[in-house]
Amino acid sequence: MAKSFSTETGCLAEYHRLTKASAAGVQRVVISPGVAVIDGMHFLVMQKAHGVSGTDFLLTEDKGRGDIEAVALDLALALDEIHGNNVSHGDLKLDNFFIDGRRVKLIDFGFSVELSEGARRKDIKDWANAIYRLLTFGDEVTIRSRDGAPIEANERIQFRGHTVNEPHYHVDPECPEDPDCLGRIRELAACGNLDEVVLCVMTCPSQSVPAAGALANRLGQLIRG
């Protein structure tokens, strides 16, 4: 597979970021062997991503709850890998990762940047939005509110005093901030509830967004029971 660019500068910039993100034994990022120039167009050459895109996975009718939980965990692990290489993906959405079985590979690093605290937080919030879409699509799995009532994907959600609008989120500035999002996630993981973990990350204030590794650790505890 290849991605075309109109300029050499853009092609090389993404190649270098992708190479950095996939260094040091990273397993969850598509690998690029190099760049090519054909008829004046520049191409970033990448290994073929096996499986289906996150969007195609969303539309898969026979996916189960366990499949979504596994993808949620592996996607958090993917972020932990690239953050460990000091790279933020910057555009984590369903179209930008492939799922092969239950394993994830990140693609399209066009908006990637050197890791900063703000970029790290954005990646984690984007993770929550992507998993939220998987959880709320169709009738098979439905996110439920704290009182047990089902929540449709297109509804405004009131969760712990915050308002969430799918697929984007915002935090009401008048709401009291949760000083320990990771502590709340730890509590939710112990209860085995991926739905509330996702909503907790979506609605927690920026300074409380957990690191990808800590999030993956809690998700692992949740999924393995």
C-alpha positions as CSV (number, residue, x, y, z in Angstrom):
1,M,0.0,0.0,0.0
2,A,1.1,3.6,-0.6
3,K,0.1,7.1,0.2
4,S,0.7,9.9,-2.4
5,F,2.0,13.4,-1.7
6,S,2.3,16.4,-4.0
7,T,5.6,17.5,-2.4
8,E,8.8,15.7,-1.3
9,T,8.8,17.6,2.0
10,G,5.4,16.3,3.1
11,C,6.3,12.7,2.1
12,L,9.6,12.7,3.9
13,A,8.2,14.3,7.0
14,E,5.6,11.6,7.4
15,Y,8.1,8.9,6.5
16,H,10.4,10.1,9.3
17,R,7.6,10.3,11.9
18,L,6.3,6.9,10.9
19,T,9.8,5.4,11.1
20,K,10.3,6.9,14.5
21,A,6.9,5.7,15.8
22,S,7.6,2.1,14.6
23,A,11.1,1.9,16.0
24,A,12.4,-0.3,18.9
25,G,10.3,-3.4,18.3
26,V,6.9,-1.7,18.1
27,Q,4.4,-4.2,16.8
28,R,1.2,-2.2,16.3
29,V,2.3,0.3,13.7
30,V,2.4,-0.3,9.9
31,I,6.0,-0.3,8.7
32,S,7.3,1.8,5.8
33,P,10.3,0.5,3.9
34,G,10.8,3.9,2.2
35,V,9.6,6.4,-0.4
36,A,9.3,6.4,-4.2
37,V,8.8,9.0,-6.9
38,I,6.7,8.1,-9.9
39,D,5.8,10.7,-12.6
40,G,6.7,13.5,-10.3
41,M,4.4,12.3,-7.5
42,H,5.9,11.2,-4.2
43,F,4.7,8.1,-2.5
44,L,5.2,6.8,1.0
45,V,5.4,3.0,0.6
46,M,4.0,0.9,3.5
47,Q,3.6,-2.7,4.3
48,K,0.1,-4.0,3.6
49,A,-2.2,-3.7,6.6
50,H,-4.1,-7.0,7.0
51,G,-7.6,-7.3,8.3
52,V,-10.2,-4.5,8.1
53,S,-10.3,-0.9,9.0
54,G,-11.9,0.2,12.2
55,T,-14.8,1.6,10.1
56,D,-15.3,-1.8,8.4
57,F,-15.1,-3.5,11.8
58,L,-17.8,-1.1,13.0
59,L,-20.1,-2.4,10.2
60,T,-19.3,-6.1,10.9
61,E,-22.5,-7.7,12.1
62,D,-21.1,-10.7,13.9
63,K,-18.6,-8.9,16.2
64,G,-19.2,-9.6,19.8
65,R,-18.6,-7.7,23.1
66,G,-15.3,-9.6,23.6
67,D,-14.0,-8.4,20.2
68,I,-14.7,-4.8,21.0
69,E,-13.0,-5.2,24.4
70,A,-9.9,-6.8,22.8
71,V,-9.7,-3.9,20.2
72,A,-10.0,-1.3,23.0
73,L,-7.1,-2.9,24.9
74,D,-4.9,-3.4,21.8
75,L,-5.5,0.2,20.6
76,A,-4.5,1.5,24.0
77,L,-1.3,-0.7,23.8
78,A,-0.6,0.8,20.3
79,L,-0.7,4.3,21.7
80,D,1.5,3.2,24.6
81,E,4.0,1.9,22.0
82,I,4.2,5.1,19.9
83,H,4.2,7.4,23.0
84,G,7.2,5.4,24.2
85,N,8.9,6.5,21.0
86,N,7.9,10.1,21.7
87,V,5.3,10.3,18.9
88,S,1.7,11.2,19.0
89,H,-0.6,9.9,16.3
90,G,-2.7,13.1,16.2
91,D,-5.7,11.7,14.2
92,L,-6.8,8.4,15.8
93,K,-10.2,7.6,14.3
94,L,-11.8,4.4,12.9
95,D,-10.3,4.8,9.5
96,N,-6.8,5.1,10.8
97,F,-6.2,1.7,12.3
98,F,-6.7,-1.8,11.0
99,I,-7.9,-4.8,12.9
100,D,-6.6,-8.3,12.1
101,G,-8.4,-10.8,14.3
102,R,-8.2,-8.8,17.6
103,R,-4.9,-7.1,16.9
104,V,-4.5,-3.5,15.9
105,K,-2.1,-1.7,13.6
106,L,-2.0,2.1,13.3
107,I,-1.8,3.7,9.9
108,D,-1.8,7.3,8.5
109,F,0.6,9.4,10.5
110,G,-0.2,12.6,8.5
111,F,-1.1,14.5,11.7
112,S,1.4,12.9,14.0
113,V,3.7,15.2,16.0
114,E,6.4,14.9,18.6
115,L,4.8,13.9,21.8
116,S,3.8,16.6,24.2
117,E,1.3,16.6,27.1
118,G,-1.4,18.1,25.0
119,A,-0.8,15.7,22.1
120,R,-0.8,12.7,24.5
121,R,-4.1,13.8,26.0
122,K,-5.7,14.2,22.5
123,D,-4.6,10.7,21.5
124,I,-6.3,9.2,24.6
125,K,-9.5,11.3,24.1
126,D,-9.5,10.1,20.5
127,W,-9.2,6.5,21.7
128,A,-12.2,6.9,23.9
129,N,-14.3,8.4,21.0
130,A,-13.3,5.6,18.7
131,I,-14.2,2.9,21.2
132,Y,-17.4,4.7,22.1
133,R,-18.5,4.5,18.5
134,L,-17.9,0.8,18.4
135,L,-19.9,0.3,21.6
136,T,-22.9,2.4,20.6
137,F,-23.3,1.2,16.9
138,G,-26.3,-1.0,16.2
139,D,-28.4,-3.0,18.6
140,E,-26.0,-5.6,19.8
141,V,-24.2,-3.5,22.4
142,T,-25.6,-0.4,24.0
143,I,-23.9,1.9,26.4
144,R,-26.0,2.3,29.6
145,S,-26.1,5.3,31.9
146,R,-25.3,5.0,35.6
147,D,-28.9,4.2,36.4
148,G,-29.0,1.4,33.8
149,A,-31.1,3.2,31.1
150,P,-29.8,2.6,27.6
151,I,-28.2,5.5,25.7
152,E,-28.5,5.8,22.0
153,A,-25.4,6.9,20.0
154,N,-27.1,10.1,18.7
155,E,-28.4,11.3,22.1
156,R,-26.8,13.9,24.4
157,I,-25.4,12.0,27.3
158,Q,-25.3,13.3,30.9
159,F,-22.6,11.4,32.7
160,R,-21.2,12.3,36.1
161,G,-22.3,15.9,35.6
162,H,-20.7,16.2,32.1
163,T,-22.3,16.5,28.7
164,V,-21.1,14.3,25.9
165,N,-22.1,14.7,22.2
166,E,-21.2,11.8,20.0
167,P,-18.9,11.6,18.1
168,H,-17.3,14.7,19.6
169,Y,-17.2,15.6,23.3
170,H,-17.0,18.7,25.4
171,V,-16.8,19.2,29.1
172,D,-19.1,21.7,30.8
173,P,-16.8,24.3,32.5
174,E,-19.2,24.7,35.3
175,C,-19.0,21.1,36.4
176,P,-16.7,20.1,39.2
177,E,-13.6,18.4,37.9
178,D,-12.7,14.8,38.8
179,P,-9.2,15.1,40.3
180,D,-8.3,11.4,39.7
181,C,-9.6,10.0,36.5
182,L,-7.2,7.0,36.7
183,G,-8.6,6.2,40.2
184,R,-12.1,6.2,38.8
185,I,-11.0,4.0,35.9
186,R,-9.4,1.6,38.4
187,E,-12.7,1.4,40.3
188,L,-14.7,0.8,37.0
189,A,-12.2,-1.8,35.8
190,A,-12.7,-3.7,39.0
191,C,-16.4,-3.8,38.2
192,G,-15.8,-5.1,34.7
193,N,-17.5,-2.1,32.9
194,L,-15.8,-1.0,29.7
195,D,-18.7,1.4,28.9
196,E,-18.1,3.5,31.9
197,V,-14.4,3.5,31.5
198,V,-14.8,4.9,28.0
199,L,-17.2,7.6,29.2
200,C,-15.0,8.4,32.1
201,V,-12.0,9.1,29.7
202,M,-14.3,11.1,27.3
203,T,-15.5,13.4,30.1
204,C,-12.6,13.7,32.4
205,P,-10.8,17.1,32.5
206,S,-7.6,17.3,30.4
207,Q,-5.3,17.3,33.4
208,S,-6.7,13.9,34.5
209,V,-6.3,12.0,31.2
210,P,-4.4,8.8,32.1
211,A,-1.3,7.7,30.3
212,A,-1.8,5.0,27.6
213,G,0.1,2.4,29.5
214,A,-1.9,2.9,32.7
215,L,-5.1,2.8,30.7
216,A,-4.1,-0.4,29.0
217,N,-3.1,-1.9,32.3
218,R,-6.6,-1.2,33.8
219,L,-8.3,-2.5,30.6
220,G,-6.3,-5.7,30.8
221,Q,-7.5,-6.2,34.4
222,L,-11.1,-5.5,33.2
223,I,-11.0,-7.9,30.3
224,R,-9.2,-10.7,32.0
225,G,-11.6,-10.4,35.0
